[in-house]
Amino acid sequence: MASLICGSLAFDSIMSFEGRFAEQILPEQLHILNVSFLVPALRRDFGGCAGNIAYSLKILGGTPLPMATLGTDGTDYFQRLKDLGISTEFVRQVDGTYTAQAMIMTDRDNNQITAFHPGAMMQAHTTQIQKRSDIKLGIISPDGRDAMLQHADQFKSAGIPFVFDPGQGLPMFDGTELAHFIDQSTWVTVNDYEGKMLSDRTGLSSADISRRVQGLVVTLGAEGCEVWVDGEKTWVPPVKAHAVVDPTGCGDAWRGALLFGLEQGWSLAQCAALGNQVGALKIAQRGPQNYSVESLSKA
């Protein structure tokens, strides 16, 4: 069974700010905001939601099929996927563009400020989803706006159950569009901030959303996650990390575990429990694709 992962492939430039954003940004001066952060540490990693989710699913033993675009500077990423044993069948390079770039700054409290250049990602809609016997699951993660809309329609038309994971792409859509995504999808996953925005824009509570799909998961970071099924909430406790080093990609690591569990036919709560374990392993390592799951129990 393979999972088709629609989303971005990006290069992440990750910077560490040794102070706190809250101490540098004055709320009463937001109308004339002009701040500069000294970032002594700078690192460039392979990232993007599709790449990070595919990495997580692959090292857990699943079969990821990322559907994404790279720019003319993406040759190294293309080769990395091959080296990891991840299929590049649905990955293509777009001439005349850069690969998507994320500039991520993290403060000492693990708050993050991100600037994102979409680049080749804006052409992701030109790759289409078609029904295929080995593709049993899918996920719509943050991508170009047209790609997210069209791929959701194509998943539905092909009869492929999929996870709607709007992530940072959620603000691109109004309440009507988001409600349509929910009605097309089989599962929805958001973090707590995104969950509040999703409810505000659609007018649907978490319980309401869960009644329109097979399940909703709201991840709460270090507090675990909420699993909503048919209007009922189950709290899945967190897994304490050995160290808190870098939160970049934790949500994607969690979603790779979700797909792995769904591939196995697990309950949503079991999938979430594995996601919490993988997220705890990821946060203890720098970068979104540099952790291993050798010590992980998937029983």
C-alpha positions in Angstrom: 0.0 0.0 0.0 1.4 3.4 -1.0 0.5 6.9 0.3 0.4 9.8 -2.2 1.8 12.9 -0.4 0.9 16.2 -2.0 2.9 19.1 -0.7 6.1 21.1 -0.9 9.7 20.1 -1.3 11.8 23.0 0.0 15.2 24.0 1.3 15.0 25.2 4.9 17.4 27.9 6.1 17.1 27.5 9.9 18.4 30.2 12.2 18.5 30.3 16.0 17.8 33.5 17.9 19.1 33.2 21.4 16.6 35.6 22.9 12.8 35.7 23.0 10.7 37.3 20.2 8.3 38.6 22.9 11.1 40.7 24.4 11.9 42.3 21.0 8.5 42.9 19.5 6.6 45.7 21.3 2.8 45.2 20.9 2.1 48.9 21.1 4.6 49.6 18.2 3.3 47.0 15.7 2.2 49.8 13.3 5.9 50.8 12.9 7.5 47.4 13.3 11.2 47.4 12.5 13.2 44.7 14.2 16.4 42.9 13.6 17.4 39.5 15.2 21.0 38.4 15.5 21.2 34.7 14.6 24.6 33.2 15.3 23.6 29.7 14.1 22.5 29.1 10.5 21.9 25.8 8.9 20.4 24.6 5.5 18.4 21.5 5.4 16.2 19.5 3.1 12.6 20.2 4.0 9.1 21.0 2.8 6.0 19.2 4.0 5.9 16.5 1.4 9.6 15.7 1.8 9.4 15.7 5.6 6.3 13.5 5.7 7.7 11.1 3.1 10.9 10.8 5.2 9.0 10.0 8.3 6.8 7.4 6.6 9.7 5.8 4.8 11.8 5.3 8.0 8.8 3.8 9.7 8.5 1.2 6.9 5.7 2.8 4.9 5.6 3.5 1.1 5.6 7.3 0.4 4.9 8.7 -3.0 5.6 12.4 -2.8 3.9 14.6 -5.5 5.8 17.8 -5.6 7.9 20.2 -7.7 11.5 21.3 -7.6 13.3 24.2 -9.3 16.4 24.1 -11.4 18.4 24.2 -8.2 16.7 21.0 -6.9 19.0 18.4 -8.3 20.5 17.6 -4.9 17.1 17.1 -3.4 16.0 14.8 -6.2 19.1 12.7 -5.6 18.5 12.7 -1.9 15.1 11.2 -2.3 16.5 8.4 -4.5 19.3 7.8 -1.9 16.6 7.4 0.7 14.7 4.9 -1.4 11.8 7.3 -1.8 10.1 7.2 -5.2 10.5 10.3 -7.4 7.8 9.2 -9.9 5.7 12.2 -9.1 8.5 14.7 -8.5 9.4 17.0 -11.3 11.7 19.9 -11.9 10.3 23.2 -13.3 12.6 25.2 -15.5 13.2 28.9 -14.8 12.3 28.6 -11.1 13.9 28.1 -7.7 13.0 25.3 -5.4 10.7 26.5 -2.6 12.7 28.1 0.2 11.7 28.5 3.9 13.6 30.9 6.1 12.9 29.8 9.7 13.9 31.6 12.8 13.5 29.9 16.2 13.8 31.7 19.6 14.8 30.2 22.9 11.1 29.3 23.7 10.8 27.4 20.4 8.6 30.1 18.9 9.1 30.4 15.2 8.9 33.1 12.5 9.0 31.8 8.9 9.3 33.5 5.5 8.5 31.3 2.6 9.2 31.7 -1.1 7.1 29.2 -3.1 9.1 29.1 -6.3 8.4 25.9 -8.3 5.7 24.9 -5.8 3.3 27.3 -7.6 3.3 24.8 -10.6 2.4 21.8 -8.4 -1.2 21.8 -9.8 0.0 20.7 -13.2 0.7 17.2 -11.9 -2.6 15.4 -11.6 -3.8 12.5 -9.4 -5.3 9.5 -11.1 -6.7 6.3 -9.6 -4.2 3.5 -9.3 -4.4 0.1 -7.6 -1.4 0.6 -5.4 -2.3 4.0 -4.1 -4.6 3.5 -1.1 -4.2 6.7 0.8 -3.3 10.4 0.3 -2.6 13.6 2.1 -3.1 17.2 1.1 -0.4 19.2 2.9 0.6 22.8 2.4 1.2 23.4 -1.3 0.3 25.9 -4.0 -3.3 27.1 -3.7 -4.4 25.7 -7.0 -2.7 22.4 -6.3 -4.4 22.0 -3.0 -7.8 22.7 -4.5 -7.4 20.5 -7.6 -5.7 17.6 -5.8 -8.5 17.4 -3.3 -11.0 17.2 -6.2 -8.8 14.6 -7.9 -8.5 12.5 -4.7 -12.3 12.5 -4.3 -12.9 11.7 -8.0 -10.4 8.8 -7.8 -12.0 7.4 -4.7 -8.8 7.7 -2.7 -9.3 8.4 1.0 -7.1 11.3 2.1 -6.0 13.5 5.0 -6.6 17.2 4.8 -3.7 18.9 6.5 -3.9 22.6 5.6 -1.0 23.7 7.9 0.5 27.0 7.0 -1.6 27.1 3.8 -4.9 27.5 5.8 -5.0 31.3 5.5 -5.2 31.1 1.7 -8.8 29.8 1.9 -12.1 31.2 3.0 -14.6 29.4 5.1 -16.6 28.0 2.2 -13.5 26.6 0.6 -12.3 25.1 3.9 -15.7 23.5 4.5 -15.5 22.0 1.0 -12.1 20.5 1.8 -13.5 19.0 5.0 -16.4 17.4 3.1 -14.1 15.9 0.5 -11.6 14.5 2.9 -11.6 11.4 5.1 -9.5 12.8 8.0 -8.5 16.3 9.0 -5.4 17.1 11.0 -4.4 20.6 12.4 -2.4 22.0 15.3 -4.2 23.9 18.0 -3.7 27.3 16.4 -4.8 26.1 13.0 -7.7 24.3 14.6 -9.0 27.6 16.1 -8.6 29.3 12.7 -10.3 26.5 10.9 -13.3 26.7 13.3 -13.4 30.5 13.1 -13.5 30.5 9.3 -15.9 27.7 8.8 -18.1 28.2 11.9 -17.7 24.5 12.7 -16.5 23.3 16.1 -14.0 20.4 16.4 -17.0 18.2 17.3 -18.8 19.4 14.2 -15.9 18.8 11.9 -15.4 15.3 13.3 -19.0 14.4 12.4 -18.3 15.3 8.7 -15.2 13.0 8.4 -13.9 9.8 9.9 -11.8 11.7 12.4 -10.2 15.0 13.3 -6.8 15.3 15.2 -5.7 18.5 16.8 -2.0 18.3 17.8 -1.1 20.2 21.0 2.7 20.0 20.9 4.1 19.0 24.3 0.6 18.5 25.5 -0.2 15.5 23.3 -3.2 15.7 21.0 -6.9 15.5 20.8 -8.6 12.8 18.6 -12.2 13.6 17.7 -14.4 10.9 16.2 -18.1 11.4 15.7 -18.2 14.3 18.1 -16.4 12.6 20.9 -12.9 13.7 22.1 -10.1 11.4 23.2 -6.9 12.9 24.6 -3.7 11.1 23.6 -0.9 11.9 26.1 2.4 13.3 24.9 5.7 11.4 24.9 8.5 13.3 26.8 11.4 14.1 24.5 14.9 13.3 25.8 15.9 16.8 24.6 14.2 19.8 23.0 16.6 20.9 20.3 14.6 21.9 17.2 10.8 21.9 16.6 11.2 22.3 12.8 9.4 19.5 11.1 7.8 17.9 14.2 4.3 18.2 12.7 5.4 16.6 9.5 7.1 13.8 11.4 3.8 13.3 13.3 1.9 13.1 10.0 4.2 10.6 8.5 3.4 8.4 11.5 -0.3 9.0 11.0 -0.1 7.8 7.4 1.9 4.7 8.6 -0.8 3.8 11.1 -3.6 4.4 8.6 -1.7 2.1 6.1 -1.8 -0.6 8.9 -5.5 -0.1 9.5 -5.0 1.2 13.1 -7.5 3.3 15.0 -6.9 7.1 14.9 -5.9 7.1 18.6 -3.2 4.4 17.9 -2.0 6.5 14.9 -1.8 9.6 17.1 0.1 7.7 19.8 2.8 6.7 17.3 2.8 10.3 16.0 3.6 11.6 19.5 6.5 9.1 19.8 8.0 10.1 16.5 7.5 13.8 17.2 9.5 13.4 20.5 12.3 11.7 18.6 12.4 14.4 15.9 12.4 17.4 18.3 15.6 16.0 19.9 17.5 16.4 16.6 18.3 19.4 14.4 16.6 19.6 11.1 13.4 18.1 9.8 15.0 15.0 8.2 17.9 14.0 10.4 16.3 11.7 13.0 16.0 7.9 13.2 13.3 5.6 14.7 15.5 2.6 15.5 14.5 2.8 19.2 10.8 3.2 18.4 8.3 0.5 19.4 5.4 0.3 16.9 3.6 -2.4 18.8 
